């Protein structure tokens, strides 16, 4: 009942302001103010205000909103845990073994040809007309190895 009275008072005040604006010969502005002033009384007459006050002051409605918020929080939390379990490529993250190390590769010798085990370009004959490249010393990669060891790789 209080909300309907407040809406009626706001409409009456708006219509009064519109009348003063029309008296000053600002008819377009007065028509716009009249349109705004009729909205609250229209909401009262259609029952929207009563419906809204019934929702706002009803504790079961607020319990329902609380349950919806809890549901949303659970969805968000499970989604965050799911994303954390997945690796960067969207695949499940690999679990560590008992020793704290990652499991061994399925085919550890698969990259052996690229490491020089099965005849690399350095072991083949150079192209005709070119001079063979000088053999690189064994300690050429020692600085790289030191950097890798420093980072634990």
N, C-alpha and C positions, 0 to 999 in steps of 0.2 A: 504494500500500500504506500509505503514511503517513497519507493522508486517511482511509482506512477505520479505522485504529487510533485516530485522533483522534476520529472520530465515535463509535466504540464506547466510548471513555473518557468522552466527554460524556454519552452515554446512561447509563452506569453511575453517574456522579456524580449525574445527575438522578434516577435511581431511588433512590439513597441519600438524597437530600434529600426525596424523596416519602415514603420510609419514616419518616424523622424527623418529618415533618409529620403523618403518620397516627398516630404514637406520641403526639403532642400533642393528639390528638382533633380534628384539623381535616381531616376526611375529604374534603370537597368540594375544598379546596385541594390536598390530596394527590393526588386523582384528576386534577386539572388539570395538576399538575406531572408526573405519570406520563405523561399524554398528550403533553406537550412532550418528555419524555425519550425516548419511543419513536420520535419522528420521525427523528433522525439514524441510528439503527440500521436503521430501515425504508428510508431512502434508500440505505444501504450494501447492504442485501440485494436491493434492486430494481435495482442497477447504476447508479443516477443519479449517485452520487459518482464512480464510475469514468469515466462519460461526461463529466462536468463537468471532471474533472482532465485528461482527454484533450484537451478543447477549450482549456483555459487554458494548458497547457504545450506546445501544438502551434504551431510558428511559421507554418505555412501558414494556420492559422485567423486569426492576427493579421494576416497579409498580406491576407487576404480582408476583414477588418474595415477595414484601411487603404484598400483599394480602394473599399469602400462609402463611407467618409468622403470620399475624393477625388471620387467620383461626386456625392455630395450637395453638396459645395462647388462643383463645376462647375454643377450645376443652380441653386444659389443665385446664383452670380455672373452667369450668363446671364439669369436672371430680373431681377436688379438692373439690368443694362445695358438690358434690354428696357423696363423701367419708366422708366428715365432718358430713353430715346429717345422715349417717348410723352409727349404733353402732359398737362396736368391733366385734360382731358376724356376721355382714353383714345385720342385721335387722334394720329397721328404728328406730331412737332414740325416746324415749318416750317424749312427750311434757309435760311441767309442767302446773299445774292448776293455777288458779288465785292467790291463796295464796302463790305461789312459791314452793309448795310441789309437789312431784311426785304423780300421781294418786294412789288410794288405790289398793291393790291386788284384784284379782278376787275372790279368795277363801282364806281369811285371816286365817280361822280356819283349813286349810289343814295341817299345821304342828303342830297342837295341840297334836296329839299322841306322837310326838317326844319330846314335852315339858313336858309330864307327865300327861296330862289331862285324858287319857283313859287307865290308868294302865300301868306303865312302869316296867322295870325289878326290880326297887327298891321296888315296892309294891307287887310283886309276892313272893311266898314262895321260899326260897333258896333250892338248890338241896340237896337231902338227903346226910348226912355225912358231910356237910359243916356248918360252923357256920354262922349265919346271920351277915351281915356287920353292923357296928354301923351307926346310922343315922347321916348324915352330918349336921353340924350346918347351920343355915339359912344365916349367914354372910360369909359363905365359898366363895361365888362368889362376895363379895362386891368389892374386888380389881379389878376383871374383869369388873364389872359394872362401876367402876370409870374410867377405861381406855377407855371403850366404850363411856361414857359421855364426856370425854375429847376430843375425836375425833368426837363427834357429831353423833354417831351411836346409 
